[in-house]
Amino acid sequence: MTQPSTPARPSAAPWPATREAGFERLNRFLPRAGTRYAQSRNFDRGAGRHEAVSCLSPYLRHGLLEEPDVLLPVIARHGREAAAKFVDEVFWRTYFRGWMAHHPEIWQRYGSSVQEATDQRRATAPLDRALTAAEQGQTGIPAFDHWAQELLATGYLHNHARMWFASIWIFTLRLPWVLGADWFLRQLMDGDPASNTLGWRWVAGLHTRGKTYLARRDNILRFTDGRLDPGPDLAREALALEDAPAQRETLQLPPATSAPPLAEAWLVTDEFCGSLPDAGDSLRLGLACDEQLAAARGERAASFSAAALGQAVNPGADSSNRVFATVDGLLSSPLAEGWQELHCWSVPFGPVAQQLDQLEAALAARGRRLVRWTRAHDARAWPHARRGFFGLKKRIPALLDRLEQEAPGGA
Ligand SMILES: Cc1cc2nc3c(=O)[nH]c(=O)nc-3n(C[C@H](O)[C@H](O)[C@H](O)COP(=O)(O)OP(=O)(O)OC[C@H]3O[C@@H](n4cnc5c(N)ncnc54)[C@H](O)[C@@H]3O)c2cc1C
């Protein structure tokens, strides 16, 4: 290993968690979203200088912006051909979510593995020390330590840095991949049960089975403009990890709609903090991420989610009495009275899905109903996300046609 380094703590610029701030970021990025993105997106220029990419992921993750909000302006500006690379990347998110919806067992399996690895960590001092060094950016691998500190300080990492970081975690440091994924999920402002778990599985050779991602020193030096050097001791090979094959289920989604229906009460989760029916007289209640995830969440990730949820539930006003950390808390509130049906966007996997199932059962026991809806874009795209990305990629032109037809003033 090279000598331990003390990288300068990267700066943490503010990321307002509103739909307006998402559109402002999109508008600033728009001129760079065509061929320039295709040519330079792999360059990690460091915190505060990630201009080769959009940095829209926290907004997309929380539903402050949805895929059509981002795809349509980029295509209108650059045309489909020049925008193709950016469009593909946005569809990777759709793909991973669709794939996870077909394989919810993978999320369950991941949860059990995190628990087992955490128990093993508690019982094994050297493992705990190695994990703590990795999480605090004190491994002695300068580039890796820099990314750990950048993530702690900013809540964001460039895609290439995530790939290098995960690869070094798994193949050089030989740490359990699920604990790396768990740490990312708690630190990233865009921490997403599908993209994160499957991003780590992809690096480890578990998603495209047998195909791993190996971080190489020359590649890191090149795509950080020589700014970051991992030193000479990175793993030279990346043998795929092994796991039981994923179990696929038949996709069964609640009814699809592109416009959320007006309802007497609407439940907001941290997955969908954006387009809701015009508030009118309807009540909005918020359910925050589950307590287990909240327990060790990074400050940047936690505050982005809380702000996104708060402004969705009660725009411009205090939302503290309308956002609940647990289903029991929500149901024991006076605001849980006076309505029969609570409507929400459905999420078929991850912590929100577990909370929705719990809430549905508790409401049913009271003779009331949780009514779930699927976003039209997901309902159209997800059936093509059963296997590899290519199955969805070949449908992208047809999916874009539909989005363009549905857009205000569309064909
Ligand atoms: C190990 C690992 C963990 C990851 N964890 C997450 C995560 O928790 N949440 C998350 O949103 N993304 C995750 N990604 C995917 C990707 O790194 C981020 O989406 C991207 O870096 C976000 O930055 P951006 O908005 O500037 O991306 P841009 O390059 O500007 O892309 C635009 C949008 O496309 C989507 N996107 C781009 N690349 C990917 C990808 N490879 N997979 C899925 N969606 C993509 C994102 O929504 C992104 O905002 C992970 C990737 C890896 C390798």
The ligand as an SDF file (V2000), in Angstrom:
LIG
                    3D

 53 58  0  0  0  0  0  0  0  0999 V2000
  -21.7350    1.0910   -7.0600 C   0  0  0  0  0  0  0  0  0  0  0  0
  -22.7510    2.0400   -7.6340 C   0  0  0  0  0  0  0  0  0  0  0  0
  -23.7520    2.5340   -6.8160 C   0  0  0  0  0  0  0  0  0  0  0  0
  -24.7210    3.4170   -7.3330 C   0  0  0  0  0  0  0  0  0  0  0  0
  -25.7100    3.8740   -6.5080 N   0  0  0  0  0  0  0  0  0  0  0  0
  -26.6830    4.6800   -7.0120 C   0  0  0  0  0  0  0  0  0  0  0  0
  -27.7420    5.1450   -6.1960 C   0  0  0  0  0  0  0  0  0  0  0  0
  -27.8410    4.8050   -5.0210 O   0  0  0  0  0  0  0  0  0  0  0  0
  -28.6600    5.9960   -6.7550 N   0  0  0  0  0  0  0  0  0  0  0  0
  -28.5800    6.3860   -8.0610 C   0  0  0  0  0  0  0  0  0  0  0  0
  -29.4330    7.1810   -8.4990 O   0  0  0  0  0  0  0  0  0  0  0  0
  -27.6060    5.9340   -8.8550 N   0  0  0  0  0  0  0  0  0  0  0  0
  -26.6470    5.1020   -8.3890 C   0  0  0  0  0  0  0  0  0  0  0  0
  -25.6420    4.6760   -9.2060 N   0  0  0  0  0  0  0  0  0  0  0  0
  -25.6830    5.0350  -10.6320 C   0  0  0  0  0  0  0  0  0  0  0  0
  -24.9200    6.3140  -11.0110 C   0  0  0  0  0  0  0  0  0  0  0  0
  -23.6440    6.2730  -10.4610 O   0  0  0  0  0  0  0  0  0  0  0  0
  -25.6360    7.6010  -10.5590 C   0  0  0  0  0  0  0  0  0  0  0  0
  -26.9790    7.5740  -10.9490 O   0  0  0  0  0  0  0  0  0  0  0  0
  -24.9800    8.8280  -11.1810 C   0  0  0  0  0  0  0  0  0  0  0  0
  -23.6170    8.8740  -10.8360 O   0  0  0  0  0  0  0  0  0  0  0  0
  -25.6880   10.0770  -10.6880 C   0  0  0  0  0  0  0  0  0  0  0  0
  -25.0070   11.2280  -11.1180 O   0  0  0  0  0  0  0  0  0  0  0  0
  -25.6330   12.2040  -12.2010 P   0  0  0  0  0  0  0  0  0  0  0  0
  -27.0130   12.5650  -11.8420 O   0  0  0  0  0  0  0  0  0  0  0  0
  -24.6690   13.3170  -12.3830 O   0  0  0  0  0  0  0  0  0  0  0  0
  -25.6400   11.2580  -13.4810 O   0  0  0  0  0  0  0  0  0  0  0  0
  -25.7860   11.5820  -15.0300 P   0  0  0  0  0  0  0  0  0  0  0  0
  -24.6240   10.9560  -15.7170 O   0  0  0  0  0  0  0  0  0  0  0  0
  -26.0230   13.0010  -15.2940 O   0  0  0  0  0  0  0  0  0  0  0  0
  -27.0610   10.7180  -15.4560 O   0  0  0  0  0  0  0  0  0  0  0  0
  -28.3950   11.2340  -15.4510 C   0  0  0  0  0  0  0  0  0  0  0  0
  -29.2850   10.3400  -14.6080 C   0  0  0  0  0  0  0  0  0  0  0  0
  -29.3290    9.0160  -15.1450 O   0  0  0  0  0  0  0  0  0  0  0  0
  -29.4020    8.0660  -14.0860 C   0  0  0  0  0  0  0  0  0  0  0  0
  -28.1990    7.2020  -14.1430 N   0  0  0  0  0  0  0  0  0  0  0  0
  -26.9970    7.5440  -14.6700 C   0  0  0  0  0  0  0  0  0  0  0  0
  -26.1550    6.4950  -14.6040 N   0  0  0  0  0  0  0  0  0  0  0  0
  -26.8410    5.4990  -14.0070 C   0  0  0  0  0  0  0  0  0  0  0  0
  -26.5100    4.1430  -13.6650 C   0  0  0  0  0  0  0  0  0  0  0  0
  -25.3190    3.6010  -13.9340 N   0  0  0  0  0  0  0  0  0  0  0  0
  -27.4550    3.4150  -13.0440 N   0  0  0  0  0  0  0  0  0  0  0  0
  -28.6860    3.9110  -12.7810 C   0  0  0  0  0  0  0  0  0  0  0  0
  -29.0570    5.1710  -13.1040 N   0  0  0  0  0  0  0  0  0  0  0  0
  -28.1370    5.9460  -13.7100 C   0  0  0  0  0  0  0  0  0  0  0  0
  -29.4410    8.8460  -12.7760 C   0  0  0  0  0  0  0  0  0  0  0  0
  -30.7720    8.9960  -12.3520 O   0  0  0  0  0  0  0  0  0  0  0  0
  -28.8090   10.1670  -13.1750 C   0  0  0  0  0  0  0  0  0  0  0  0
  -29.2250   11.2480  -12.3640 O   0  0  0  0  0  0  0  0  0  0  0  0
  -24.6660    3.7920   -8.7060 C   0  0  0  0  0  0  0  0  0  0  0  0
  -23.6410    3.2920   -9.5080 C   0  0  0  0  0  0  0  0  0  0  0  0
  -22.6930    2.4310   -8.9820 C   0  0  0  0  0  0  0  0  0  0  0  0
  -21.5890    1.9180   -9.8800 C   0  0  0  0  0  0  0  0  0  0  0  0
  1  2  1  0
  2  3  1  0
  2 52  2  0
  3  4  2  0
  4  5  1  0
  4 50  1  0
  5  6  2  0
  6  7  1  0
  6 13  1  0
  7  8  2  0
  7  9  1  0
  9 10  1  0
 10 11  2  0
 10 12  1  0
 12 13  2  0
 13 14  1  0
 14 15  1  0
 14 50  1  0
 15 16  1  0
 16 17  1  0
 16 18  1  0
 18 19  1  0
 18 20  1  0
 20 21  1  0
 20 22  1  0
 22 23  1  0
 23 24  1  0
 24 25  2  0
 24 26  1  0
 24 27  1  0
 27 28  1  0
 28 29  2  0
 28 30  1  0
 28 31  1  0
 31 32  1  0
 32 33  1  0
 33 34  1  0
 33 48  1  0
 34 35  1  0
 35 36  1  0
 35 46  1  0
 36 37  1  0
 36 45  1  0
 37 38  2  0
 38 39  1  0
 39 40  1  0
 39 45  2  0
 40 41  1  0
 40 42  2  0
 42 43  1  0
 43 44  2  0
 44 45  1  0
 46 47  1  0
 46 48  1  0
 48 49  1  0
 50 51  2  0
 51 52  1  0
 52 53  1  0
M  END
$$$$
